Amino acid sequence: MKPGTTELYRAREFAELAGVTVRTLHYYDRLGLLKPSYRSDAGYRLYSQRDLAQLEQIVVLKFLGLPLKSIARLLKSEPVSLPEALARQHDVLVHRRQELDRTIEAIRAARATLDEHRGTDWTLITQIIRRIGMQNETDWTEKYFSDEAKAKVEDRKHLWSPELQERVSREWNELFRDVDAALNEDPASPVAQALVRRWRKLVGEFTGGNAEIQKGLNAMYADSPRWPAEQRQHQIRPEIQEFILKAMKASPAS
């Protein structure tokens, strides 16, 4: 194809004009992200002003953190996809900022601990890291909770220490073991009803009796087949859940 009167640039000139490297242009070409409008008779890449406009879009979207594959799909799609892509990227960046804020807080707390104890207390620092890890693990659950429930959970976070987490985890594991041993019991029996009371007590320690938090928990466990892979180890076995639900229905408190 003959370029006619269009102003064209060889790869090096175009790279200097755009503020990128020639290697970047070749890489974008291989990805199909930015192919030169023309080729010279000798096979050299020739770029036009239209290519420069597209490269500027790529640079902006890359700066905003979009992966190159997503940018390639976006540039080939309808313009309406841009607001959707930016909205998704906004959510990703907000999540990353929250993770960074928690990490910064962990460093601040670790420094304060070191200053206070005048030495390296790895036990205390480990507790801090675990606390941050617990907070990170809750991020994927947020979609199940209303704004009111999230606010209530946030208000209760100061009550949740590593020691409490350890105790609650132990009690849940003991309860699961005892429910498993009682699966052949009548759901209305004293044994089953005692298990229900223990179950409600442990749930109540998290919800504080708040109906909105409870509603979020119910939605989360109903959606357990779609949990992230690394969280599926925490799923309640179906037979245990079914037994407890039957026992709850048979409970006078229901």
C-alpha positions, 0 to 999 in steps of 0.5 A: 500500500502506498502511503501517498501524502500521509506523514510517516515515521520510521520506527526509531523516529516514531519511538522518539516522538512517542517517548517509548523504545523501538523494542516496545514498538516491536513488542506491541507489533508482535502482540497485535496491539499496535501494528504500523499502518504501512511498510516500506518497499524494503520492509521497514515499519512506517507509522502514521499520526493515527498510529500515534493516537492509538499509542497514546491510548495504549500508554494511558491505559497501561499507566492506569494498570490495565494488562496489555491483553485487556488493552488489545481487546478494549481497542478492538471493542465498542467505545462503551467498553471503556467506562466499564473497563475503567470502572473494573480497574478502579475497583482493582486499584482501590483493593490494591490501595487497601492492601498497601494501607494494611501493609503500611499499618503492619510496618508501623505497628512492628516498628512501634513494637520494636521501639517499645521492647528494645529488641526483636520480639518475633512473637509479637510481630508474627501476631501483627502479620497474622492480624493483617492476613485475617483482614486480607482474607475478608476482602473476597467476602465483601460482595455478600454484605450490605453497607450496613453490615460492613459498617457493623463488622468494621465496628467489631474489628477491634474485638477480634484479636489473634488469641480470639481467632485461635480460640474460635477456630478451635471451638469450630473444629471441635463443633464440626467433629461433634456434629459429625459424630451426631449425624444419626441423632434425631435433630430434635434430640437434646444432643442435637439441640446442644450442638445448635446452641454451640453453633449459634453462640459461635456465629453470634460472636462474629455477628454480635446478634446483628441481622444484617451481618447474619444475612450476609453470612447466609448469602456467603455460605449459600454461594460456597461452590463459587468461593475462591479456590484457596477458601474452599478448604473452609467450606462446611461439609454438606451433611453437617450443614444439612443436619444443623439446619434441621436441628435449628428448625426443630429448635424451640428458639426458631 
